[in-house]
Amino acid sequence: MEPAAAPPSPPPPSVAAAPDSAELVCAEGRNLKAVLCQRCGSRVLLPGAATFARRELLLPAMKKKAAATAGGGGDGDVLREHWLVRDMFSFENVGFTRDVGNVKFLVCADCEAGPIGWHCLDDKDSFYVALQRVAHE
């Protein structure tokens, strides 16, 4: 009797593997769960405060705010799934880096981990929070 063949191994997860967005989005396209900082657990958004959006954005690698504003190298992640927030006052807890060109990066206001998101100064009403850079509860 031959040994059973091993089941095919799943592809290796990417560095920025996305959570299953289907379990995070309601029928109206809004966030079902609260959005939290991955590092300290601080609440960034309440449930229903943002809309799911697909947009390809390059975010620098996660680091503390001071290091993110220092410029750093070109290392980062291309992220495609985001929470789109239309009003900056919808955030419970978020900070912004200094301008980097015409962009401000979003960071946790408590522990300064980030960037968790992106805001283009040309569009005053669009704040993107990457699903892969935050936790949900």
N, C-alpha and C positions, 0 to 999 in steps of 0.2 A: 504494500500500500504506500503510495507516494504521499509525502507531506503536503498539506494544503498550501496553496500559494498565498503569500502574504497579500492582504488587500492593498490596493494602490495607495501610496502615501499622498496626503493632500498637499497642494502646492504650499511652499513656505509663505507665511504671512509677510506682507510688506511691512516696512518699518512703521508706516502710518496707516495701519489697517483700520478701516472704518467700522464702527459699530453698525449693526443692522438698522438702517435708518427707518425701515418700515415700522419697527416697534416704538419709534420715537416721535412719529408724525401722526396727527389726527386726520380725519377725513377732510378738514378744511385746510390742511397743510401747515398747521401750527405745531409748536413743540408740546408734546403731551406731558413731559417731565421737566422738572427744574433743571437748569444748566448750572453746573458747579465747576470750580477750579479743580483740576486733577491733583494738584500738589497739596493745597490746604483745605479743600472742601468748601470754600466760601461760595455763597450763592451769587451767580452772575446774572441769571434771568429766571423769572418765575414761569411756571407753565403757561402756555398761550401767549407769551410775549414776543415770539419771533416766528417767522415763516421759513419753511425749508426751501433752500435754493441750491441749484447746481451751477457753479461757476468755477473755472479753473484759476486758482490764485497761488502764487508762490509766497510762502511764509518762511522767514528765516528759522533756523533751528531753535528749539525752545531754550531759553536762558533767562536769567533775571533781567529786569528792565534796564539797569545801568549797562550791562554788557550788550543788550540789543541795540541801544542807541549809539554805542561806540562804533558802529559800522560793521565790524566783524567780517569774516570771509563770506563767500558766496554760498555757503552750505545752507540748505533749507529743504522744504518739502513742497511739492505741487499738490495742493489739496482741492478736492472737487465738491465736497458736501459741506454746506454751511447753514447756519441760522442767520437769516437776514432780519435785521432790526431797523426799523424806519425812523425811530425817534431815540436819540441818545438818552433821554430821561426814562426809557423803558428798562434800562439796566439797573440792577440792584447794586452791583459792585463791579466796576471796571475802571481801569486807568488807561491813559494814552501815552505813547512815547512822544518824543519831540518829532517834528516833521522829518521824514526821510524822503526827500524829493517832494512829491505831492501826496504822500501817504503818511498816515499815523497808524501805528500798530496798537492793537488792544492787548492789555495785560491785566492780570488779576490785581485789583487795587490793594488787597491785603498782603499778599506775599510777593507781588511783582513778577510772578512767573509768566512767561509768554515768549513770543506773541501767541495769543489765542485767537486773534482775529486781525482784521484789516479795515481801514477806512480811507477812502480816497477823498482828498480835500475838494476835488472838482464836483463831487456829488454829496451834498450836505446831509442827505436823507438815507444813506445806505451804509450800514455797519455790518460786516460779515464776521461771524464767529464760527471757526472750523469745528465740525463735529469731532474730529480726531483729536483735537487739543483740549477738550473739556470732558467732564463726566456728567452723567445724568442720573437723577433719582426721582 
